[in-house]
Amino acid sequence: MRSYITINLSLLITISLYFFLNQSTYSWTDWEPASCMPNHCFCEDTSEAFIRQPSNTWSSLSFCFVGFYVILVHIFQKSKGESRFNRSALFSFLFGFSLILIGFGSVFFHASLSFIGQFFDVTGMNFLAVFILLFHIHRARAFSNFSFLTGYFIINLILAYLLYAYPSLRRYLFGMILLASLVPGFIIGSTQSKTDSKWIIYALAVQLLAFLIWALDLQKIICNPHSYLQGHAAWHILGATASYCLYRFYLSEKRKV
């Protein structure tokens, strides 16, 4: 019963965001354009309306849905289980916050196609990648919540500066931090616990598919600019799905007997 309440509440918040944003008539004309403008902001056609890329914008809310779900589950569930992820509210809230930030940043970017929107879009992805990196290190060699939070914000501040100063490096920086985050989680692992590996396999498979679709859309190899079915929108939905699978992987952790 609690699960249905949590899902429905997450959906309600996400849908409310959609209707709230959809009512605006604001113009982005005076904002500094994103570095991908005018012809390289993915396949979807751009307009001068408040939502410049509707499909890419609204699909971004899938990250918000998963983020709200993660936070609400931690708040409402009775049993926290054995997983290291659930031993402290810090991890659920930071993971959920990172996903919500990705969603809002991506909505901002695709609605405005502005430089500041691009900044917050990639910043959200960096927040998630840094969380994954630090949490996987924490699983292998535990450290305090204060150290985790301090490292989390310091690394993200450095990445935010690099993103602002060198925007052309944004995809390379994100790729490097994401690859680095995989090493302690899947090679070192945790010597004191076991996990349900199928969820990490699902997460990797879905994310690899998402990257393939993202590349095809970016290069406009498979592209219909005027269609509601956009490859970059699929990237958003698949990315949110992979994040959910990663979340289930974290929750599956149990102490070794």
C-alpha atoms as one frame of an Amber mdcrd trajectory, in Angstrom:
protein
   0.000   0.000   0.000   2.824   2.399   0.911   4.466   1.663  -2.448   1.335
   2.744  -4.359   1.078   5.921  -2.282   4.722   6.755  -2.954   4.411   6.167
  -6.716   1.183   8.165  -6.955   2.607  11.034  -4.910   5.729  11.125  -7.104
   3.528  11.178 -10.210   1.359  13.941  -8.762   4.383  16.162  -8.060   5.841
  15.519 -11.517   2.556  16.162 -13.348   2.032  19.336 -11.314   5.432  20.562
 -12.509   4.384  19.907 -16.101   1.165  21.930 -15.819   2.899  24.740 -13.928
   5.655  25.103 -16.534   3.279  24.690 -19.470   1.339  27.825 -18.517   4.249
  30.233 -18.954   4.633  32.565 -21.962   8.113  33.838 -21.095  10.581  34.621
 -23.917  14.260  33.562 -23.833  15.326  36.041 -26.533  17.643  38.087 -24.310
  19.405  35.096 -22.743  22.891  34.039 -23.869  22.382  31.043 -26.182  23.794
  27.592 -25.426  27.088  26.682 -27.089  25.227  24.175 -29.287  23.126  26.895
 -30.904  21.932  27.410 -33.556  22.108  24.024 -35.289  23.660  21.453 -32.936
  21.225  21.179 -30.000  20.177  17.650 -30.968  17.613  16.677 -33.576  14.394
  18.272 -32.324  13.357  21.467 -34.089  13.480  24.679 -32.047  10.805  27.331
 -31.783  10.573  30.763 -30.179   7.920  29.619 -27.698   8.587  29.310 -23.946
   9.247  25.570 -24.435  11.650  25.581 -27.370  12.020  21.784 -27.579   8.837
  20.231 -26.135   9.700  16.529 -26.435  13.185  16.946 -24.998  11.843  19.216
 -22.253   8.956  17.126 -20.941  10.855  13.821 -21.107  13.353  15.366 -18.678
  10.712  15.149 -15.937  11.288  11.373 -15.844  14.396  12.098 -13.754  12.318
  14.204 -11.350   9.841  11.346 -10.958  12.555   8.838  -9.997  14.241  11.387
  -7.715  11.025  12.177  -5.828  10.296   8.439  -5.608  13.690   7.670  -4.029
  13.262  10.374  -1.385   9.632   9.517  -0.603  10.381   5.799  -0.275  12.990
   6.556   2.367  10.564   8.828   4.231   7.595   6.437   4.198   9.105   2.954
   4.414   9.022   1.221   7.799  11.990  -1.127   7.381  15.264   0.353   6.151
  16.745  -3.096   5.374  20.419  -4.015   5.468  21.696  -1.919   2.569  24.386
   0.650   3.253  22.369   3.015   1.037  19.506   3.039   3.551  21.530   3.201
   6.756  21.608   6.983   6.497  19.040   9.351   5.020  21.981  11.244   3.489
  22.410   8.782   0.629  18.739   8.575  -0.374  18.369  12.342  -0.232  21.561
  13.100  -2.174  20.794  10.488  -4.821  17.212  11.741  -5.154  18.356  15.381
  -5.133  20.869  14.671  -7.914  18.141  13.132 -10.089  15.749  16.017  -9.431
  18.527  18.477 -10.299  19.148  16.606 -13.562  15.437  16.833 -14.364  15.127
  20.541 -13.594  18.417  21.359 -15.306  17.419  19.458 -18.437  13.977  21.095
 -18.484  15.641  24.504 -18.139  18.124  23.737 -20.924  15.722  22.353 -23.510
  13.034  24.927 -22.723  15.453  27.868 -23.095  18.441  26.538 -25.093  20.411
  29.072 -23.057  24.004  28.891 -21.830  22.920  28.964 -18.185  20.401  26.215
 -18.911  23.189  24.151 -20.463  25.285  24.777 -17.325  22.598  23.464 -14.966
  21.804  20.542 -17.270  25.377  19.205 -17.126  25.794  20.190 -13.458  22.942
  17.858 -12.539  24.611  14.979 -14.392  27.880  15.740 -12.599  26.112  15.695
  -9.226  24.838  12.193  -9.953  28.192  10.914 -11.250  30.023  12.307  -8.200
  27.489  10.685  -5.874  28.012   7.319  -7.585  31.799   7.700  -7.344  31.799
   8.574  -3.643  29.156   6.011  -2.683  31.036   3.196  -4.409  34.210   4.226
  -2.587  32.162   4.331   0.632  30.938   0.762   0.031  34.526  -0.416  -0.351
  35.969   1.680   2.465  33.412   3.393   4.697  33.930   7.000   5.827  31.811
   9.494   7.757  28.735  11.276   6.421  30.488  14.593   6.978  33.438  13.507
   4.849  31.038  12.218   2.175  29.074  15.470   2.060  32.231  17.613   2.095
  33.801  15.665  -0.751  30.519  15.724  -2.669  30.247  19.501  -2.676  33.967
  20.237  -3.166  34.226  17.992  -6.242  31.015  19.421  -7.676  32.218  22.992
  -7.110  35.407  22.213  -9.030  33.428  20.618 -11.857  31.005  23.567 -11.919
  33.915  25.986 -12.328  35.440  23.910 -15.139  32.037  23.657 -16.806  31.558
  27.425 -16.698  35.108  28.272 -17.762  35.493  25.557 -20.405  31.972  24.645
 -21.636  33.321  22.722 -24.639  34.741  20.126 -22.231  31.379  19.413 -20.583
  30.774  15.984 -22.148  34.366  14.834 -21.637  34.334  15.858 -17.960  31.060
  14.059 -17.343  32.274  10.939 -19.165  35.520  10.877 -17.165  33.841  11.222
 -13.775  31.206   8.624 -14.695  33.825   6.110 -15.837  35.850   6.776 -12.687
  32.744   6.110 -10.578  32.386   2.612 -12.035  35.790   1.360 -10.889  35.345
   1.204  -7.085  31.756  -0.012  -7.416  32.162  -2.887  -9.831  35.843  -3.875
  -9.597  36.671  -3.266  -5.941  33.136  -3.783  -4.664  32.376  -4.319  -0.988
  34.096  -7.102   0.925  31.468  -7.089   3.640  28.270  -7.425   1.622  26.607
  -8.996  -1.400  24.196  -7.485  -3.911  21.679  -8.594  -6.509  23.856  -8.209
  -9.606  20.975  -8.367 -12.095  20.039  -4.764 -11.280  23.463  -3.400 -12.162
  23.409  -5.423 -15.386  20.012  -3.886 -16.205  21.354  -0.400 -15.391  24.414
  -0.802 -17.624  22.443  -2.347 -20.501  19.807   0.410 -20.442  22.442   3.140
 -20.167  24.447   1.721 -23.082  21.276   1.702 -25.200  20.613   5.290 -24.096
  24.128   6.371 -25.140  23.674   4.769 -28.566  20.382   6.594 -29.133  21.910
   9.838 -27.805  24.769   9.614 -30.328  22.458   8.821 -33.244  20.263  11.787
 -32.308  23.184  14.178 -31.760  24.699  13.342 -35.148  21.206  13.459 -36.722
  21.677  10.000 -38.215  18.162   9.016 -37.147  16.304  12.305 -37.079  12.890
  13.793 -37.720  13.014  17.332 -36.263   9.230  17.793 -36.256   8.276  14.485
 -34.614   7.284  14.081 -30.970   9.334  10.849 -30.982  12.820  12.191 -30.362
  15.966  10.163 -29.698  17.141  12.628 -27.062  13.816  12.285 -25.263  14.361
   8.505 -25.267  17.814   9.169 -23.785  16.166  11.009 -20.891  13.628   8.270
 -20.181  16.188   5.461 -20.496  18.652   7.399 -18.321  16.013   7.759 -15.603
  15.232   4.038 -15.931  18.927   3.147 -15.557  19.072   5.359 -12.449  16.134
   3.438 -10.963  17.904   0.122 -11.682  21.038   1.458  -9.966  18.876   2.446
  -6.991  17.473  -1.092  -6.792  21.048  -2.424  -6.930  21.952  -0.285  -3.917
  18.871  -1.431  -2.000  19.663  -5.115  -2.665  22.828  -5.018  -0.558  22.958
  -7.516   2.304  25.628  -8.467   4.812  27.651 -11.539   3.936  26.993 -14.454
   6.258
